[in-house]
């Protein structure tokens, strides 16, 4: 089974930001924690993040902001 679109986006962001496999895993957990805390994105009613929002979250996760 191919990865879902949201997983593909997170993988692409991880690659863009040169994350290690461990960083990628922690980034995924970070994204889920953000959504659970009410800091979700605007992509849909579930609070998923669009691509630009994921890029911003990656910057936050990596301490680049």
Residue frames as a rotation matrix with the C-alpha (Angstrom) as fourth column:
UNK 1
0.584 0.812 0.000 0.00
0.812 -0.584 0.000 0.00
0.000 0.000 -1.000 0.00
UNK 2
-0.222 -0.639 0.737 1.38
0.600 -0.685 -0.414 3.41
0.769 0.350 0.535 -0.96
UNK 3
-0.727 -0.081 -0.682 1.75
0.644 -0.427 -0.636 6.08
-0.239 -0.901 0.362 1.74
UNK 4
0.414 0.910 -0.032 -1.16
0.878 -0.409 -0.248 8.45
-0.239 0.075 -0.968 2.18
UNK 5
0.424 -0.191 0.885 -0.84
0.528 -0.742 -0.413 11.95
0.736 0.642 -0.214 0.77
UNK 6
0.895 -0.071 0.440 -0.21
-0.353 -0.716 0.602 13.54
0.272 -0.694 -0.666 4.19
UNK 7
0.667 -0.701 0.251 2.63
0.240 0.521 0.819 11.09
-0.705 -0.487 0.516 4.88
UNK 8
0.318 -0.533 0.784 4.12
0.939 0.065 -0.336 11.84
0.128 0.843 0.522 1.47
UNK 9
0.652 -0.030 0.758 4.08
0.080 -0.991 -0.108 15.55
0.754 0.131 -0.643 2.31
UNK 10
0.890 -0.352 0.290 5.74
-0.365 -0.167 0.916 15.03
-0.274 -0.921 -0.277 5.69
UNK 11
0.483 -0.738 0.471 8.39
0.651 0.663 0.370 12.83
-0.585 0.128 0.801 4.02
UNK 12
0.389 -0.302 0.870 9.01
0.758 -0.431 -0.489 15.50
0.523 0.850 0.062 1.37
UNK 13
0.825 -0.069 0.561 9.39
-0.302 -0.893 0.334 18.19
0.477 -0.445 -0.758 4.05
UNK 14
0.792 -0.556 0.254 11.79
-0.025 0.386 0.922 15.96
-0.610 -0.736 0.292 6.01
UNK 15
0.323 -0.672 0.666 13.88
0.925 0.374 -0.071 15.48
-0.202 0.639 0.743 2.86
UNK 16
0.569 -0.045 0.821 13.80
0.392 -0.863 -0.319 19.21
0.723 0.504 -0.473 2.06
UNK 17
0.735 -0.234 0.636 15.09
-0.600 -0.660 0.452 20.02
0.314 -0.714 -0.626 5.54
UNK 18
-0.066 -0.855 -0.515 17.68
-0.428 0.490 -0.759 17.19
0.901 0.170 -0.398 5.50
UNK 19
0.339 0.265 0.902 16.18
-0.939 0.150 0.309 15.43
-0.053 -0.952 0.300 8.52
UNK 20
-0.832 -0.551 -0.063 17.64
-0.545 0.833 -0.097 12.15
0.106 -0.046 -0.993 9.67
UNK 21
-0.392 0.698 -0.600 15.36
0.147 0.691 0.708 9.12
0.908 0.189 -0.373 9.97
UNK 22
-0.474 0.162 -0.865 15.13
0.878 0.153 -0.453 9.79
0.060 -0.975 -0.215 13.71
UNK 23
-0.898 0.137 -0.417 14.33
-0.060 -0.979 -0.192 13.45
-0.435 -0.148 0.888 13.13
UNK 24
-0.696 0.664 -0.274 11.62
-0.406 -0.048 0.913 12.47
0.593 0.746 0.302 10.66
UNK 25
-0.301 0.578 -0.759 10.00
0.635 0.715 0.293 10.17
0.712 -0.394 -0.582 13.20
UNK 26
-0.544 0.044 -0.838 10.13
0.749 -0.424 -0.509 12.85
-0.378 -0.904 0.198 15.92
UNK 27
-0.950 0.214 -0.225 8.81
-0.289 -0.877 0.385 15.44
-0.115 0.431 0.895 13.47
UNK 28
-0.493 0.805 -0.329 5.79
0.027 0.393 0.919 13.24
0.869 0.445 -0.216 12.75
UNK 29
-0.183 0.384 -0.905 5.10
0.946 0.319 -0.056 12.96
0.267 -0.866 -0.422 16.47
UNK 30
-0.821 -0.170 -0.546 5.56
0.343 -0.910 -0.232 16.72
-0.457 -0.377 0.805 16.83
UNK 31
-0.836 0.546 -0.044 2.95
-0.327 -0.433 0.840 17.31
0.440 0.717 0.541 14.12
UNK 32
-0.167 0.802 -0.574 0.47
0.451 0.580 0.678 15.00
0.877 -0.145 -0.459 15.86
UNK 33
-0.366 -0.021 -0.930 1.10
0.918 -0.171 -0.358 16.74
-0.152 -0.985 0.082 19.20
UNK 34
-0.981 0.002 -0.195 0.50
-0.034 -0.986 0.162 20.13
-0.192 0.165 0.967 17.61
UNK 35
-0.528 0.838 -0.137 -2.82
-0.195 0.037 0.980 18.94
0.826 0.544 0.144 16.22
UNK 36
-0.087 0.486 -0.869 -3.83
0.775 0.582 0.247 17.38
0.626 -0.652 -0.428 19.56
UNK 37
-0.568 -0.219 -0.794 -3.00
0.736 -0.567 -0.370 20.63
-0.369 -0.794 0.483 21.37
UNK 38
0.462 0.865 -0.198 -5.33
0.631 -0.477 -0.612 22.54
-0.623 0.158 -0.766 19.05
UNK 39
0.019 -0.550 -0.835 -2.62
-0.389 -0.773 0.501 24.05
-0.921 0.316 -0.229 16.84
UNK 40
0.016 0.066 0.998 -3.80
0.644 0.762 -0.061 22.26
-0.765 0.644 -0.031 13.72
UNK 41
-0.902 -0.428 -0.063 -3.61
0.184 -0.511 0.840 23.45
-0.391 0.746 0.539 10.18
UNK 42
-0.268 0.795 -0.545 -6.18
-0.573 -0.586 -0.573 24.73
-0.775 0.158 0.612 7.74
UNK 43
-0.918 -0.193 -0.347 -6.17
-0.397 0.440 0.806 21.92
-0.003 0.877 -0.480 5.16
UNK 44
-0.358 0.830 -0.429 -9.38
0.060 0.479 0.876 20.27
0.932 0.288 -0.221 6.41
UNK 45
0.486 0.682 0.546 -11.73
-0.522 -0.275 0.807 19.84
0.701 -0.678 0.223 9.37
UNK 46
0.787 -0.263 -0.558 -9.31
0.513 0.781 0.357 17.37
0.342 -0.567 0.749 11.01
UNK 47
0.870 -0.460 -0.175 -6.72
-0.255 -0.726 0.639 20.10
-0.421 -0.512 -0.749 11.36
UNK 48
0.426 -0.743 0.516 -4.23
0.837 0.540 0.086 18.66
-0.343 0.396 0.852 8.89
UNK 49
0.112 -0.516 -0.849 -1.53
-0.038 -0.856 0.515 21.01
-0.993 -0.026 -0.116 7.70
UNK 50
0.997 0.077 0.032 -1.09
0.034 -0.023 -0.999 22.17
-0.076 0.997 -0.026 4.12
UNK 51
0.505 -0.859 0.077 2.38
0.759 0.400 -0.513 22.06
0.410 0.318 0.855 2.58
UNK 52
-0.030 -0.526 0.850 3.39
-0.004 -0.850 -0.526 25.60
1.000 -0.020 0.024 3.57
UNK 53
0.638 0.304 0.708 2.14
-0.691 -0.180 0.700 25.05
0.340 -0.936 0.095 7.11
UNK 54
0.936 -0.345 -0.072 4.22
0.351 0.888 0.298 21.87
-0.039 -0.304 0.952 7.30
UNK 55
0.177 -0.902 0.393 7.27
0.579 -0.228 -0.783 23.81
0.796 0.366 0.482 6.15
UNK 56
0.119 -0.064 0.991 6.68
-0.549 -0.836 0.012 26.34
0.827 -0.546 -0.134 8.94
UNK 57
0.904 0.250 0.346 6.23
-0.426 0.484 0.764 23.54
0.023 -0.838 0.544 11.49
UNK 58
0.666 -0.737 -0.114 9.50
0.664 0.656 -0.360 21.98
0.340 0.164 0.926 10.30
UNK 59
-0.061 -0.680 0.731 11.26
0.080 -0.733 -0.675 25.30
0.995 0.017 0.099 10.91
UNK 60
0.432 0.296 0.852 9.76
-0.792 -0.328 0.515 25.44
0.432 -0.897 0.092 14.41
UNK 61
0.999 -0.006 -0.031 10.69
0.017 0.922 0.386 21.79
0.026 -0.386 0.922 15.09
UNK 62
0.413 -0.908 0.065 14.28
0.800 0.328 -0.502 22.35
0.435 0.259 0.862 13.99
UNK 63
0.379 -0.222 -0.899 14.60
0.677 -0.595 0.432 25.66
-0.631 -0.772 -0.075 15.85
UNK 64
-0.465 -0.570 0.678 15.14
0.885 -0.320 0.339 27.68
0.024 0.757 0.653 12.68
UNK 65
0.240 0.612 0.754 12.69
0.460 -0.755 0.467 30.45
0.855 0.234 -0.463 13.64
